[in-house]
């Protein structure tokens, strides 16, 4: 977990967001935020695992989940979905035309 906490710290130092999904990545995020509280600003919480303490960790981090699909597959599947959702959200915010731009009523 220490190595992953280091990766999270490095990403945040370069203003790169980090998607956390499972309990291990969330525990690593807790370590990183204890060392540098501003790391919280770069964390994106994808989903909750079946681990009961996972929700407690998200609450401590002050993060709201992107989705809760009752997943427990592992292998970063929640992160893969979370990255995609975050990417699409950015595209909508930055590239979607307004009603006025689209000349819609």
N, CA, C and O atoms as a GROMACS GRO file, in nm:
protein
  420
    1UNK      N    1   0.081  -0.120   0.000
    1UNK     CA    2   0.000   0.000   0.000
    1UNK      C    3   0.085   0.125   0.000
    1UNK      O    4   0.044   0.228  -0.055
    2UNK      N    5   0.203   0.118   0.061
    2UNK     CA    6   0.292   0.234   0.063
    2UNK      C    7   0.334   0.277  -0.076
    2UNK      O    8   0.342   0.396  -0.106
    3UNK      N    9   0.360   0.178  -0.162
    3UNK     CA   10   0.400   0.211  -0.301
    3UNK      C   11   0.288   0.283  -0.374
    3UNK      O   12   0.312   0.381  -0.444
    4UNK      N   13   0.166   0.234  -0.356
    4UNK     CA   14   0.051   0.296  -0.422
    4UNK      C   15   0.025   0.435  -0.365
    4UNK      O   16  -0.013   0.526  -0.438
    5UNK      N   17   0.045   0.452  -0.235
    5UNK     CA   18   0.032   0.586  -0.174
    5UNK      C   19   0.134   0.680  -0.237
    5UNK      O   20   0.103   0.797  -0.262
    6UNK      N   21   0.255   0.632  -0.263
    6UNK     CA   22   0.357   0.712  -0.330
    6UNK      C   23   0.316   0.751  -0.470
    6UNK      O   24   0.341   0.863  -0.513
    7UNK      N   25   0.254   0.658  -0.542
    7UNK     CA   26   0.203   0.688  -0.677
    7UNK      C   27   0.096   0.796  -0.672
    7UNK      O   28   0.092   0.885  -0.757
    8UNK      N   29   0.008   0.787  -0.574
    8UNK     CA   30  -0.098   0.886  -0.558
    8UNK      C   31  -0.039   1.022  -0.527
    8UNK      O   32  -0.083   1.124  -0.582
    9UNK      N   33   0.060   1.026  -0.440
    9UNK     CA   34   0.127   1.152  -0.406
    9UNK      C   35   0.196   1.212  -0.529
    9UNK      O   36   0.189   1.332  -0.552
   10UNK      N   37   0.262   1.126  -0.606
   10UNK     CA   38   0.331   1.174  -0.727
   10UNK      C   39   0.232   1.229  -0.828
   10UNK      O   40   0.256   1.335  -0.886
   11UNK      N   41   0.123   1.159  -0.849
   11UNK     CA   42   0.022   1.206  -0.945
   11UNK      C   43  -0.034   1.341  -0.901
   11UNK      O   44  -0.043   1.434  -0.982
   12UNK      N   45  -0.069   1.352  -0.775
   12UNK     CA   46  -0.126   1.477  -0.724
   12UNK      C   47  -0.026   1.592  -0.734
   12UNK      O   48  -0.064   1.706  -0.760
   13UNK      N   49   0.102   1.562  -0.716
   13UNK     CA   50   0.203   1.668  -0.726
   13UNK      C   51   0.213   1.722  -0.868
   13UNK      O   52   0.261   1.834  -0.889
   14UNK      N   53   0.168   1.643  -0.964
   14UNK     CA   54   0.166   1.686  -1.104
   14UNK      C   55   0.024   1.724  -1.150
   14UNK      O   56  -0.002   1.741  -1.269
   15UNK      N   57  -0.066   1.737  -1.052
   15UNK     CA   58  -0.206   1.776  -1.077
   15UNK      C   59  -0.279   1.676  -1.166
   15UNK      O   60  -0.361   1.715  -1.250
   16UNK      N   61  -0.248   1.549  -1.148
   16UNK     CA   62  -0.311   1.442  -1.224
   16UNK      C   63  -0.411   1.372  -1.133
   16UNK      O   64  -0.374   1.324  -1.026
   17UNK      N   65  -0.538   1.365  -1.174
   17UNK     CA   66  -0.638   1.296  -1.090
   17UNK      C   67  -0.612   1.147  -1.082
   17UNK      O   68  -0.555   1.086  -1.174
   18UNK      N   69  -0.654   1.088  -0.972
   18UNK     CA   70  -0.636   0.945  -0.948
   18UNK      C   71  -0.772   0.885  -0.916
   18UNK      O   72  -0.843   0.932  -0.827
   19UNK      N   73  -0.809   0.780  -0.989
   19UNK     CA   74  -0.934   0.709  -0.962
   19UNK      C   75  -0.904   0.598  -0.862
   19UNK      O   76  -0.819   0.512  -0.886
   20UNK      N   77  -0.974   0.600  -0.750
   20UNK     CA   78  -0.962   0.493  -0.651
   20UNK      C   79  -1.088   0.407  -0.659
   20UNK      O   80  -1.199   0.459  -0.674
   21UNK      N   81  -1.069   0.277  -0.648
   21UNK     CA   82  -1.188   0.192  -0.658
   21UNK      C   83  -1.195   0.091  -0.544
   21UNK      O   84  -1.287   0.099  -0.462
   22UNK      N   85  -1.105  -0.001  -0.537
   22UNK     CA   86  -1.112  -0.106  -0.436
   22UNK      C   87  -1.061  -0.061  -0.300
   22UNK      O   88  -1.016   0.053  -0.283
   23UNK      N   89  -1.068  -0.153  -0.206
   23UNK     CA   90  -1.030  -0.119  -0.069
   23UNK      C   91  -0.881  -0.089  -0.058
   23UNK      O   92  -0.842   0.000   0.017
   24UNK      N   93  -0.797  -0.161  -0.133
   24UNK     CA   94  -0.652  -0.138  -0.124
   24UNK      C   95  -0.616   0.001  -0.177
   24UNK      O   96  -0.539   0.073  -0.114
   25UNK      N   97  -0.672   0.040  -0.292
   25UNK     CA   98  -0.640   0.173  -0.345
   25UNK      C   99  -0.696   0.282  -0.254
   25UNK      O  100  -0.637   0.389  -0.241
   26UNK      N  101  -0.809   0.256  -0.190
   26UNK     CA  102  -0.867   0.354  -0.099
   26UNK      C  103  -0.783   0.366   0.028
   26UNK      O  104  -0.762   0.476   0.079
   27UNK      N  105  -0.735   0.253   0.080
   27UNK     CA  106  -0.647   0.257   0.198
   27UNK      C  107  -0.518   0.331   0.164
   27UNK      O  108  -0.465   0.405   0.247
   28UNK      N  109  -0.467   0.311   0.043
   28UNK     CA  110  -0.347   0.383  -0.001
   28UNK      C  111  -0.375   0.533  -0.010
   28UNK      O  112  -0.289   0.614   0.023
   29UNK      N  113  -0.494   0.568  -0.056
   29UNK     CA  114  -0.533   0.709  -0.063
   29UNK      C  115  -0.540   0.770   0.077
   29UNK      O  116  -0.506   0.886   0.096
   30UNK      N  117  -0.584   0.692   0.175
   30UNK     CA  118  -0.587   0.740   0.313
   30UNK      C  119  -0.446   0.772   0.362
   30UNK      O  120  -0.424   0.875   0.426
   31UNK      N  121  -0.351   0.685   0.330
   31UNK     CA  122  -0.211   0.708   0.369
   31UNK      C  123  -0.161   0.837   0.303
   31UNK      O  124  -0.100   0.922   0.368
   32UNK      N  125  -0.188   0.850   0.172
   32UNK     CA  126  -0.141   0.968   0.098
   32UNK      C  127  -0.200   1.096   0.154
   32UNK      O  128  -0.130   1.196   0.165
   33UNK      N  129  -0.329   1.094   0.189
   33UNK     CA  130  -0.392   1.216   0.240
   33UNK      C  131  -0.345   1.250   0.382
   33UNK      O  132  -0.348   1.366   0.422
   34UNK      N  133  -0.303   1.150   0.457
   34UNK     CA  134  -0.246   1.177   0.589
   34UNK      C  135  -0.114   1.250   0.575
   34UNK      O  136  -0.080   1.337   0.655
   35UNK      N  137  -0.038   1.214   0.470
   35UNK     CA  138   0.091   1.278   0.446
   35UNK      C  139   0.074   1.417   0.383
   35UNK      O  140   0.146   1.510   0.418
   36UNK      N  141  -0.021   1.429   0.291
   36UNK     CA  142  -0.046   1.555   0.220
   36UNK      C  143  -0.196   1.570   0.200
   36UNK      O  144  -0.251   1.515   0.104
   37UNK      N  145  -0.264   1.643   0.287
   37UNK     CA  146  -0.410   1.654   0.279
   37UNK      C  147  -0.463   1.705   0.145
   37UNK      O  148  -0.576   1.671   0.108
   38UNK      N  149  -0.388   1.785   0.073
   38UNK     CA  150  -0.435   1.838  -0.055
   38UNK      C  151  -0.454   1.730  -0.161
   38UNK      O  152  -0.515   1.754  -0.265
   39UNK      N  153  -0.403   1.611  -0.135
   39UNK     CA  154  -0.420   1.499  -0.228
   39UNK      C  155  -0.570   1.471  -0.250
   39UNK      O  156  -0.609   1.428  -0.359
   40UNK      N  157  -0.652   1.497  -0.149
   40UNK     CA  158  -0.796   1.471  -0.160
   40UNK      C  159  -0.857   1.537  -0.283
   40UNK      O  160  -0.951   1.484  -0.342
   41UNK      N  161  -0.804   1.653  -0.321
   41UNK     CA  162  -0.857   1.727  -0.435
   41UNK      C  163  -0.836   1.654  -0.568
   41UNK      O  164  -0.900   1.687  -0.667
   42UNK      N  165  -0.747   1.555  -0.570
   42UNK     CA  166  -0.715   1.484  -0.694
   42UNK      C  167  -0.770   1.342  -0.697
   42UNK      O  168  -0.742   1.266  -0.790
   43UNK      N  169  -0.847   1.306  -0.597
   43UNK     CA  170  -0.903   1.171  -0.589
   43UNK      C  171  -1.044   1.165  -0.645
   43UNK      O  172  -1.127   1.251  -0.616
   44UNK      N  173  -1.070   1.064  -0.725
   44UNK     CA  174  -1.203   1.036  -0.777
   44UNK      C  175  -1.241   0.898  -0.727
   44UNK      O  176  -1.171   0.800  -0.756
   45UNK      N  177  -1.350   0.888  -0.654
   45UNK     CA  178  -1.395   0.761  -0.598
   45UNK      C  179  -1.491   0.695  -0.697
   45UNK      O  180  -1.600   0.746  -0.722
   46UNK      N  181  -1.450   0.580  -0.753
   46UNK     CA  182  -1.535   0.518  -0.854
   46UNK      C  183  -1.651   0.440  -0.793
   46UNK      O  184  -1.767   0.471  -0.820
   47UNK      N  185  -1.622   0.340  -0.711
   47UNK     CA  186  -1.729   0.257  -0.656
   47UNK      C  187  -1.689   0.198  -0.522
   47UNK      O  188  -1.574   0.205  -0.481
   48UNK      N  189  -1.786   0.140  -0.454
   48UNK     CA  190  -1.765   0.079  -0.323
   48UNK      C  191  -1.750  -0.072  -0.340
   48UNK      O  192  -1.827  -0.136  -0.412
   49UNK      N  193  -1.650  -0.127  -0.272
   49UNK     CA  194  -1.634  -0.272  -0.272
   49UNK      C  195  -1.725  -0.333  -0.165
   49UNK      O  196  -1.794  -0.261  -0.093
   50UNK      N  197  -1.726  -0.463  -0.156
   50UNK     CA  198  -1.805  -0.532  -0.054
   50UNK      C  199  -1.744  -0.520   0.085
   50UNK      O  200  -1.810  -0.551   0.184
   51UNK      N  201  -1.620  -0.476   0.093
   51UNK     CA  202  -1.552  -0.458   0.221
   51UNK      C  203  -1.625  -0.353   0.302
   51UNK      O  204  -1.641  -0.239   0.257
   52UNK      N  205  -1.670  -0.389   0.423
   52UNK     CA  206  -1.752  -0.298   0.505
   52UNK      C  207  -1.680  -0.168   0.539
   52UNK      O  208  -1.743  -0.063   0.547
   53UNK      N  209  -1.549  -0.175   0.559
   53UNK     CA  210  -1.474  -0.055   0.597
   53UNK      C  211  -1.453   0.041   0.480
   53UNK      O  212  -1.409   0.154   0.500
   54UNK      N  213  -1.484  -0.004   0.360
   54UNK     CA  214  -1.463   0.079   0.242
   54UNK      C  215  -1.549   0.206   0.248
   54UNK      O  216  -1.499   0.314   0.219
   55UNK      N  217  -1.674   0.194   0.286
   55UNK     CA  218  -1.762   0.310   0.297
   55UNK      C  219  -1.711   0.406   0.403
   55UNK      O  220  -1.718   0.528   0.385
   56UNK      N  221  -1.661   0.354   0.512
   56UNK     CA  222  -1.607   0.439   0.618
   56UNK      C  223  -1.489   0.520   0.565
   56UNK      O  224  -1.475   0.639   0.596
   57UNK      N  225  -1.405   0.456   0.484
   57UNK     CA  226  -1.290   0.525   0.426
   57UNK      C  227  -1.334   0.636   0.331
   57UNK      O  228  -1.278   0.746   0.334
   58UNK      N  229  -1.435   0.609   0.247
   58UNK     CA  230  -1.485   0.712   0.156
   58UNK      C  231  -1.542   0.830   0.233
   58UNK      O  232  -1.523   0.946   0.194
   59UNK      N  233  -1.613   0.802   0.342
   59UNK     CA  234  -1.669   0.910   0.423
   59UNK      C  235  -1.558   0.992   0.485
   59UNK      O  236  -1.566   1.115   0.490
   60UNK      N  237  -1.453   0.926   0.533
   60UNK     CA  238  -1.339   0.997   0.591
   60UNK      C  239  -1.272   1.086   0.487
   60UNK      O  240  -1.231   1.198   0.517
   61UNK      N  241  -1.262   1.037   0.364
   61UNK     CA  242  -1.202   1.114   0.255
   61UNK      C  243  -1.295   1.224   0.204
   61UNK      O  244  -1.252   1.314   0.132
   62UNK      N  245  -1.424   1.216   0.241
   62UNK     CA  246  -1.521   1.314   0.196
   62UNK      C  247  -1.555   1.297   0.049
   62UNK      O  248  -1.583   1.395  -0.020
   63UNK      N  249  -1.552   1.174   0.001
   63UNK     CA  250  -1.577   1.147  -0.141
   63UNK      C  251  -1.713   1.084  -0.163
   63UNK      O  252  -1.761   1.004  -0.083
   64UNK      N  253  -1.774   1.123  -0.274
   64UNK     CA  254  -1.901   1.065  -0.317
   64UNK      C  255  -1.868   0.970  -0.432
   64UNK      O  256  -1.790   1.004  -0.520
   65UNK      N  257  -1.928   0.854  -0.430
   65UNK     CA  258  -1.902   0.754  -0.534
   65UNK      C  259  -1.962   0.795  -0.668
   65UNK      O  260  -2.068   0.857  -0.672
   66UNK      N  261  -1.893   0.761  -0.776
   66UNK     CA  262  -1.950   0.783  -0.909
   66UNK      C  263  -2.066   0.688  -0.935
   66UNK      O  264  -2.165   0.726  -0.998
   67UNK      N  265  -2.053   0.564  -0.885
   67UNK     CA  266  -2.159   0.464  -0.903
   67UNK      C  267  -2.144   0.355  -0.798
   67UNK      O  268  -2.038   0.339  -0.737
   68UNK      N  269  -2.251   0.282  -0.778
   68UNK     CA  270  -2.250   0.168  -0.685
   68UNK      C  271  -2.328   0.056  -0.753
   68UNK      O  272  -2.451   0.049  -0.742
   69UNK      N  273  -2.256  -0.032  -0.821
   69UNK     CA  274  -2.318  -0.138  -0.900
   69UNK      C  275  -2.305  -0.275  -0.835
   69UNK      O  276  -2.323  -0.377  -0.901
   70UNK      N  277  -2.274  -0.278  -0.706
   70UNK     CA  278  -2.261  -0.404  -0.634
   70UNK      C  279  -2.153  -0.492  -0.696
   70UNK      O  280  -2.166  -0.615  -0.702
   71UNK      N  281  -2.045  -0.428  -0.743
   71UNK     CA  282  -1.936  -0.500  -0.810
   71UNK      C  283  -1.840  -0.558  -0.708
   71UNK      O  284  -1.821  -0.502  -0.600
   72UNK      N  285  -1.781  -0.670  -0.743
   72UNK     CA  286  -1.674  -0.727  -0.662
   72UNK      C  287  -1.580  -0.811  -0.747
   72UNK      O  288  -1.531  -0.916  -0.705
   73UNK      N  289  -1.558  -0.763  -0.868
   73UNK     CA  290  -1.476  -0.838  -0.962
   73UNK      C  291  -1.326  -0.822  -0.937
   73UNK      O  292  -1.250  -0.915  -0.961
   74UNK      N  293  -1.285  -0.707  -0.890
   74UNK     CA  294  -1.143  -0.683  -0.873
   74UNK      C  295  -1.078  -0.645  -1.006
   74UNK      O  296  -1.147  -0.605  -1.100
   75UNK      N  297  -0.948  -0.658  -1.013
   75UNK     CA  298  -0.872  -0.628  -1.134
   75UNK      C  299  -0.892  -0.486  -1.185
   75UNK      O  300  -0.868  -0.460  -1.303
   76UNK      N  301  -0.934  -0.394  -1.102
   76UNK     CA  302  -0.948  -0.255  -1.144
   76UNK      C  303  -1.066  -0.226  -1.234
   76UNK      O  304  -1.068  -0.123  -1.302
   77UNK      N  305  -1.166  -0.313  -1.235
   77UNK     CA  306  -1.281  -0.291  -1.322
   77UNK      C  307  -1.357  -0.164  -1.285
   77UNK      O  308  -1.405  -0.093  -1.373
   78UNK      N  309  -1.369  -0.136  -1.157
   78UNK     CA  310  -1.436  -0.014  -1.114
   78UNK      C  311  -1.357   0.110  -1.156
   78UNK      O  312  -1.416   0.211  -1.195
   79UNK      N  313  -1.225   0.102  -1.150
   79UNK     CA  314  -1.142   0.214  -1.194
   79UNK      C  315  -1.156   0.236  -1.344
   79UNK      O  316  -1.162   0.350  -1.390
   80UNK      N  317  -1.162   0.128  -1.420
   80UNK     CA  318  -1.178   0.140  -1.566
   80UNK      C  319  -1.310   0.210  -1.599
   80UNK      O  320  -1.313   0.296  -1.687
   81UNK      N  321  -1.415   0.174  -1.531
   81UNK     CA  322  -1.544   0.241  -1.551
   81UNK      C  323  -1.539   0.385  -1.501
   81UNK      O  324  -1.593   0.476  -1.565
   82UNK      N  325  -1.474   0.406  -1.387
   82UNK     CA  326  -1.464   0.540  -1.329
   82UNK      C  327  -1.386   0.636  -1.417
   82UNK      O  328  -1.426   0.752  -1.432
   83UNK      N  329  -1.275   0.590  -1.475
   83UNK     CA  330  -1.195   0.674  -1.564
   83UNK      C  331  -1.278   0.713  -1.685
   83UNK      O  332  -1.277   0.829  -1.728
   84UNK      N  333  -1.350   0.616  -1.740
   84UNK     CA  334  -1.433   0.643  -1.858
   84UNK      C  335  -1.542   0.744  -1.825
   84UNK      O  336  -1.566   0.837  -1.902
   85UNK      N  337  -1.608   0.728  -1.711
   85UNK     CA  338  -1.714   0.820  -1.672
   85UNK      C  339  -1.658   0.961  -1.648
   85UNK      O  340  -1.719   1.060  -1.688
   86UNK      N  341  -1.542   0.970  -1.582
   86UNK     CA  342  -1.480   1.100  -1.558
   86UNK      C  343  -1.441   1.166  -1.691
   86UNK      O  344  -1.464   1.286  -1.709
   87UNK      N  345  -1.383   1.090  -1.782
   87UNK     CA  346  -1.343   1.142  -1.913
   87UNK      C  347  -1.465   1.194  -1.990
   87UNK      O  348  -1.461   1.304  -2.046
   88UNK      N  349  -1.571   1.115  -1.993
   88UNK     CA  350  -1.692   1.158  -2.065
   88UNK      C  351  -1.755   1.281  -2.000
   88UNK      O  352  -1.807   1.368  -2.070
   89UNK      N  353  -1.750   1.289  -1.869
   89UNK     CA  354  -1.803   1.406  -1.798
   89UNK      C  355  -1.727   1.533  -1.838
   89UNK      O  356  -1.788   1.638  -1.858
   90UNK      N  357  -1.596   1.522  -1.848
   90UNK     CA  358  -1.514   1.636  -1.888
   90UNK      C  359  -1.549   1.679  -2.031
   90UNK      O  360  -1.561   1.798  -2.060
   91UNK      N  361  -1.565   1.582  -2.119
   91UNK     CA  362  -1.601   1.613  -2.258
   91UNK      C  363  -1.736   1.684  -2.266
   91UNK      O  364  -1.752   1.779  -2.343
   92UNK      N  365  -1.831   1.640  -2.187
   92UNK     CA  366  -1.963   1.705  -2.186
   92UNK      C  367  -1.950   1.848  -2.137
   92UNK      O  368  -2.008   1.940  -2.195
   93UNK      N  369  -1.875   1.868  -2.030
   93UNK     CA  370  -1.860   2.003  -1.974
   93UNK      C  371  -1.784   2.097  -2.066
   93UNK      O  372  -1.812   2.217  -2.068
   94UNK      N  373  -1.690   2.045  -2.142
   94UNK     CA  374  -1.605   2.133  -2.223
   94UNK      C  375  -1.642   2.139  -2.370
   94UNK      O  376  -1.605   2.235  -2.439
   95UNK      N  377  -1.716   2.040  -2.422
   95UNK     CA  378  -1.741   2.036  -2.565
   95UNK      C  379  -1.889   2.040  -2.605
   95UNK      O  380  -1.921   2.063  -2.722
   96UNK      N  381  -1.978   2.019  -2.512
   96UNK     CA  382  -2.119   2.017  -2.547
   96UNK      C  383  -2.170   2.158  -2.570
   96UNK      O  384  -2.144   2.249  -2.491
   97UNK      N  385  -2.243   2.176  -2.678
   97UNK     CA  386  -2.297   2.307  -2.712
   97UNK      C  387  -2.410   2.345  -2.617
   97UNK      O  388  -2.484   2.259  -2.569
   98UNK      N  389  -2.420   2.474  -2.591
   98UNK     CA  390  -2.534   2.523  -2.514
   98UNK      C  391  -2.654   2.532  -2.607
   98UNK      O  392  -2.639   2.518  -2.729
   99UNK      N  393  -2.772   2.555  -2.553
   99UNK     CA  394  -2.890   2.573  -2.636
   99UNK      C  395  -2.870   2.689  -2.733
   99UNK      O  396  -2.907   2.681  -2.850
  100UNK      N  397  -2.810   2.796  -2.681
  100UNK     CA  398  -2.786   2.913  -2.765
  100UNK      C  399  -2.689   2.882  -2.878
  100UNK      O  400  -2.712   2.920  -2.992
  101UNK      N  401  -2.581   2.814  -2.847
  101UNK     CA  402  -2.481   2.780  -2.950
  101UNK      C  403  -2.540   2.685  -3.055
  101UNK      O  404  -2.507   2.695  -3.173
  102UNK      N  405  -2.626   2.594  -3.011
  102UNK     CA  406  -2.687   2.498  -3.102
  102UNK      C  407  -2.810   2.557  -3.171
  102UNK      O  408  -2.872   2.492  -3.255
  103UNK      N  409  -2.845   2.681  -3.136
  103UNK     CA  410  -2.963   2.747  -3.190
  103UNK      C  411  -3.089   2.664  -3.168
  103UNK      O  412  -3.174   2.650  -3.256
  104UNK      N  413  -3.099   2.610  -3.046
  104UNK     CA  414  -3.216   2.530  -3.009
  104UNK      C  415  -3.305   2.613  -2.916
  104UNK      O  416  -3.256   2.698  -2.840
  105UNK      N  417  -3.432   2.588  -2.923
  105UNK     CA  418  -3.524   2.663  -2.837
  105UNK      C  419  -3.573   2.575  -2.724
  105UNK      O  420  -3.652   2.620  -2.641
   0.00000   0.00000   0.00000
